[in-house]
Amino acid sequence: MHNWETKDPYLTAWVRLRQASDAALRATEIELGKRQTTLAQMDVLLILSMSKIPLSPGEISAYVFREKHSVSALLSRMQRAGYVKKVRSKKDQRVVKIQIQPKGKELLNQSVAVIVGYARDLLRTRFTEKEIKQFDRSMKALRDLALRELGTDAKRIPATIEWEPEPLGQWQGIIKRYHAGEAGVRRVAAASKSK
């Protein structure tokens, strides 16, 4: 990756935004790869674990902001791996719902610390709490503008989605460790996995 400098501050900021996102996502993918999973799989498992009801592939694609055909292929791979199960409706065989399986819950519980811990570690080393709140407001405004360009908007999470106790407990445990001064997401993730 190169440090592109332009005379246009907007173009330079755009390049840096892309580079920061690409680098952070690649680092996360490397850590998740050690657990034989991907960020896309984690997105699906996380939303399934938070849903009070089984979701259709179309609903999942809307939550994870991916094309339906790519989510369908991803779900097929995840079913072969035993992470999810496709269940046909008894009323209408054309309707398919996706259920997280115990193997998927186990993988999520092992990997959520990587995602949450890495994100917090990366952002916390650079931003104060006040700065991160301002950064978040700026990113939200940019996201909302881009979504308007796409003819859509950020929708409220429905009442059928909530945190299940296991991932939330792990997230809260990571936050407590950070407040206690423990550093290094890889050490936190490794400690969580070895328990």
GUVOVEX-686680 format. One record per residue (C-alpha): residue in one letter; x, y, z. Coordinates in Angstrom, 1 decimal, always signed. Layout:
@res: A&c1: X&c2: Y&c3: Z
...
// end
This chain:
@res: M&c1: +0.0&c2: +0.0&c3: +0.0
@res: H&c1: +1.3&c2: +3.4&c3: -0.9
@res: N&c1: +0.8&c2: +6.7&c3: +0.9
@res: W&c1: -1.0&c2: +8.7&c3: -1.8
@res: E&c1: -0.9&c2: +12.4&c3: -1.5
@res: T&c1: -2.9&c2: +14.6&c3: -3.8
@res: K&c1: -3.5&c2: +18.3&c3: -3.9
@res: D&c1: -7.3&c2: +17.7&c3: -3.5
@res: P&c1: -8.0&c2: +17.1&c3: +0.2
@res: Y&c1: -11.3&c2: +15.3&c3: -0.6
@res: L&c1: -9.6&c2: +12.8&c3: -2.9
@res: T&c1: -6.8&c2: +12.2&c3: -0.4
@res: A&c1: -9.4&c2: +11.6&c3: +2.4
@res: W&c1: -11.3&c2: +9.2&c3: +0.1
@res: V&c1: -8.1&c2: +7.3&c3: -0.7
@res: R&c1: -7.2&c2: +7.1&c3: +3.1
@res: L&c1: -10.8&c2: +6.0&c3: +3.9
@res: R&c1: -10.5&c2: +3.1&c3: +1.4
@res: Q&c1: -7.0&c2: +2.2&c3: +2.5
@res: A&c1: -8.0&c2: +2.2&c3: +6.2
@res: S&c1: -11.0&c2: +0.1&c3: +5.5
@res: D&c1: -9.1&c2: -2.4&c3: +3.3
@res: A&c1: -6.2&c2: -2.7&c3: +5.7
@res: A&c1: -8.4&c2: -3.2&c3: +8.8
@res: L&c1: -10.6&c2: -5.8&c3: +7.0
@res: R&c1: -7.6&c2: -7.7&c3: +5.7
@res: A&c1: -6.1&c2: -7.8&c3: +9.2
@res: T&c1: -9.4&c2: -9.1&c3: +10.6
@res: E&c1: -9.7&c2: -11.7&c3: +7.8
@res: I&c1: -6.2&c2: -13.0&c3: +8.6
@res: E&c1: -7.1&c2: -13.5&c3: +12.3
@res: L&c1: -10.4&c2: -15.1&c3: +11.4
@res: G&c1: -8.6&c2: -17.3&c3: +8.8
@res: K&c1: -6.8&c2: -18.9&c3: +11.7
@res: R&c1: -10.2&c2: -20.1&c3: +12.9
@res: Q&c1: -11.1&c2: -21.3&c3: +9.3
@res: T&c1: -13.8&c2: -18.6&c3: +8.9
@res: T&c1: -14.4&c2: -15.3&c3: +7.2
@res: L&c1: -15.9&c2: -11.9&c3: +8.1
@res: A&c1: -18.8&c2: -12.6&c3: +5.7
@res: Q&c1: -19.5&c2: -15.9&c3: +7.6
@res: M&c1: -19.3&c2: -14.0&c3: +10.9
@res: D&c1: -21.7&c2: -11.4&c3: +9.7
@res: V&c1: -24.3&c2: -14.1&c3: +8.8
@res: L&c1: -23.7&c2: -16.0&c3: +12.1
@res: L&c1: -24.0&c2: -12.8&c3: +14.1
@res: I&c1: -27.3&c2: -11.8&c3: +12.6
@res: L&c1: -28.7&c2: -15.3&c3: +12.9
@res: S&c1: -27.7&c2: -15.5&c3: +16.6
@res: M&c1: -29.4&c2: -12.1&c3: +17.3
@res: S&c1: -32.6&c2: -13.0&c3: +15.5
@res: K&c1: -35.6&c2: -14.3&c3: +17.5
@res: I&c1: -36.9&c2: -16.0&c3: +14.4
@res: P&c1: -35.3&c2: -17.9&c3: +11.5
@res: L&c1: -34.4&c2: -15.6&c3: +8.6
@res: S&c1: -34.7&c2: -16.0&c3: +4.8
@res: P&c1: -31.7&c2: -15.6&c3: +2.6
@res: G&c1: -33.2&c2: -12.4&c3: +1.3
@res: E&c1: -33.5&c2: -11.0&c3: +4.8
@res: I&c1: -30.0&c2: -12.0&c3: +5.6
@res: S&c1: -28.7&c2: -10.3&c3: +2.5
@res: A&c1: -30.5&c2: -7.0&c3: +3.5
@res: Y&c1: -28.9&c2: -7.2&c3: +7.0
@res: V&c1: -25.4&c2: -7.8&c3: +5.8
@res: F&c1: -25.7&c2: -5.5&c3: +2.8
@res: R&c1: -24.6&c2: -8.0&c3: +0.2
@res: E&c1: -26.2&c2: -9.2&c3: -3.0
@res: K&c1: -28.7&c2: -12.0&c3: -2.7
@res: H&c1: -26.8&c2: -14.3&c3: -5.0
@res: S&c1: -23.6&c2: -14.0&c3: -3.1
@res: V&c1: -25.4&c2: -14.6&c3: +0.2
@res: S&c1: -27.0&c2: -17.7&c3: -1.3
@res: A&c1: -23.7&c2: -19.1&c3: -2.3
@res: L&c1: -22.2&c2: -18.2&c3: +1.1
@res: L&c1: -25.1&c2: -20.0&c3: +2.9
@res: S&c1: -24.6&c2: -23.1&c3: +0.8
@res: R&c1: -20.9&c2: -23.2&c3: +1.8
@res: M&c1: -21.9&c2: -22.6&c3: +5.4
@res: Q&c1: -24.5&c2: -25.4&c3: +5.3
@res: R&c1: -21.9&c2: -27.8&c3: +3.9
@res: A&c1: -19.6&c2: -26.8&c3: +6.8
@res: G&c1: -22.4&c2: -27.5&c3: +9.4
@res: Y&c1: -22.7&c2: -23.8&c3: +10.5
@res: V&c1: -26.3&c2: -23.3&c3: +9.3
@res: K&c1: -29.2&c2: -25.3&c3: +8.2
@res: K&c1: -31.7&c2: -24.4&c3: +5.4
@res: V&c1: -35.2&c2: -25.4&c3: +6.4
@res: R&c1: -38.1&c2: -25.4&c3: +4.0
@res: S&c1: -41.5&c2: -24.1&c3: +5.2
@res: K&c1: -44.1&c2: -26.8&c3: +5.8
@res: K&c1: -46.8&c2: -24.5&c3: +4.5
@res: D&c1: -44.9&c2: -23.4&c3: +1.3
@res: Q&c1: -42.0&c2: -25.5&c3: +0.1
@res: R&c1: -40.7&c2: -22.5&c3: -1.9
@res: V&c1: -39.9&c2: -20.6&c3: +1.4
@res: V&c1: -36.5&c2: -21.3&c3: +2.9
@res: K&c1: -35.4&c2: -20.1&c3: +6.3
@res: I&c1: -31.9&c2: -20.3&c3: +7.7
@res: Q&c1: -31.1&c2: -21.6&c3: +11.2
@res: I&c1: -27.8&c2: -21.3&c3: +13.0
@res: Q&c1: -26.5&c2: -24.7&c3: +14.1
@res: P&c1: -24.5&c2: -25.6&c3: +17.3
@res: K&c1: -21.3&c2: -25.7&c3: +15.2
@res: G&c1: -22.0&c2: -22.2&c3: +13.9
@res: K&c1: -22.7&c2: -20.9&c3: +17.5
@res: E&c1: -19.4&c2: -22.4&c3: +18.6
@res: L&c1: -17.5&c2: -20.7&c3: +15.8
@res: L&c1: -19.2&c2: -17.4&c3: +16.5
@res: N&c1: -18.4&c2: -17.6&c3: +20.2
@res: Q&c1: -14.7&c2: -18.3&c3: +19.4
@res: S&c1: -14.5&c2: -15.6&c3: +16.7
@res: V&c1: -16.6&c2: -12.7&c3: +18.0
@res: A&c1: -13.7&c2: -11.7&c3: +20.3
@res: V&c1: -11.5&c2: -11.3&c3: +17.3
@res: I&c1: -13.9&c2: -9.0&c3: +15.6
@res: V&c1: -14.9&c2: -6.9&c3: +18.5
@res: G&c1: -11.5&c2: -6.9&c3: +20.2
@res: Y&c1: -9.6&c2: -6.0&c3: +17.0
@res: A&c1: -12.0&c2: -3.1&c3: +16.2
@res: R&c1: -11.8&c2: -1.7&c3: +19.7
@res: D&c1: -8.0&c2: -2.2&c3: +19.9
@res: L&c1: -7.4&c2: -0.4&c3: +16.6
@res: L&c1: -9.7&c2: +2.5&c3: +17.2
@res: R&c1: -8.9&c2: +2.9&c3: +20.9
@res: T&c1: -5.2&c2: +3.3&c3: +20.2
@res: R&c1: -5.9&c2: +6.2&c3: +17.9
@res: F&c1: -9.0&c2: +8.0&c3: +19.2
@res: T&c1: -10.2&c2: +9.3&c3: +22.5
@res: E&c1: -13.8&c2: +8.6&c3: +23.4
@res: K&c1: -14.7&c2: +12.2&c3: +22.4
@res: E&c1: -12.9&c2: +11.8&c3: +19.1
@res: I&c1: -14.4&c2: +8.4&c3: +18.3
@res: K&c1: -17.9&c2: +9.8&c3: +18.9
@res: Q&c1: -17.2&c2: +12.6&c3: +16.4
@res: F&c1: -15.6&c2: +10.1&c3: +13.9
@res: D&c1: -18.7&c2: +7.9&c3: +14.3
@res: R&c1: -21.0&c2: +10.9&c3: +13.5
@res: S&c1: -19.0&c2: +11.7&c3: +10.4
@res: M&c1: -19.0&c2: +8.1&c3: +9.2
@res: K&c1: -22.7&c2: +7.8&c3: +9.8
@res: A&c1: -23.3&c2: +11.0&c3: +7.8
@res: L&c1: -21.1&c2: +9.7&c3: +5.0
@res: R&c1: -22.9&c2: +6.3&c3: +5.1
@res: D&c1: -26.3&c2: +7.9&c3: +5.0
@res: L&c1: -25.3&c2: +10.1&c3: +2.0
@res: A&c1: -24.0&c2: +7.1&c3: +0.1
@res: L&c1: -27.1&c2: +5.1&c3: +0.8
@res: R&c1: -29.3&c2: +8.0&c3: -0.4
@res: E&c1: -27.2&c2: +7.9&c3: -3.7
@res: L&c1: -28.2&c2: +4.3&c3: -3.9
@res: G&c1: -31.9&c2: +5.1&c3: -3.4
@res: T&c1: -32.2&c2: +3.6&c3: +0.1
@res: D&c1: -31.5&c2: +4.5&c3: +3.7
@res: A&c1: -30.3&c2: +2.9&c3: +7.0
@res: K&c1: -33.3&c2: +1.1&c3: +8.5
@res: R&c1: -34.0&c2: +0.6&c3: +12.2
@res: I&c1: -33.2&c2: -2.8&c3: +13.5
@res: P&c1: -36.6&c2: -4.6&c3: +14.0
@res: A&c1: -37.7&c2: -5.9&c3: +17.4
@res: T&c1: -37.1&c2: -9.5&c3: +16.2
@res: I&c1: -33.4&c2: -8.8&c3: +16.4
@res: E&c1: -31.6&c2: -8.8&c3: +19.8
@res: W&c1: -28.4&c2: -10.0&c3: +21.3
@res: E&c1: -28.3&c2: -13.5&c3: +22.4
@res: P&c1: -26.5&c2: -13.9&c3: +25.8
@res: E&c1: -23.4&c2: -15.7&c3: +24.6
@res: P&c1: -22.0&c2: -13.2&c3: +22.1
@res: L&c1: -23.1&c2: -10.2&c3: +24.2
@res: G&c1: -21.5&c2: -11.7&c3: +27.3
@res: Q&c1: -18.3&c2: -12.2&c3: +25.4
@res: W&c1: -18.4&c2: -8.7&c3: +24.0
@res: Q&c1: -19.0&c2: -7.3&c3: +27.5
@res: G&c1: -16.1&c2: -9.4&c3: +28.8
@res: I&c1: -13.8&c2: -7.9&c3: +26.2
@res: I&c1: -14.9&c2: -4.4&c3: +27.1
@res: K&c1: -14.3&c2: -5.1&c3: +30.8
@res: R&c1: -10.8&c2: -6.4&c3: +30.1
@res: Y&c1: -10.1&c2: -3.2&c3: +28.1
@res: H&c1: -11.3&c2: -1.0&c3: +30.9
@res: A&c1: -9.1&c2: -3.0&c3: +33.3
@res: G&c1: -6.1&c2: -2.0&c3: +31.0
@res: E&c1: -5.5&c2: -5.3&c3: +29.2
@res: A&c1: -4.1&c2: -4.6&c3: +25.8
@res: G&c1: -3.7&c2: -6.6&c3: +22.6
@res: V&c1: -6.7&c2: -8.1&c3: +20.9
@res: R&c1: -4.8&c2: -11.2&c3: +19.8
@res: R&c1: -3.9&c2: -12.0&c3: +23.4
@res: V&c1: -7.6&c2: -11.4&c3: +24.4
@res: A&c1: -8.9&c2: -13.6&c3: +21.6
@res: A&c1: -6.3&c2: -16.3&c3: +22.2
@res: A&c1: -7.2&c2: -16.3&c3: +26.0
@res: S&c1: -10.9&c2: -16.6&c3: +25.1
@res: K&c1: -10.3&c2: -19.4&c3: +22.7
@res: S&c1: -8.1&c2: -21.4&c3: +25.2
@res: K&c1: -10.8&c2: -21.4&c3: +27.9
// end
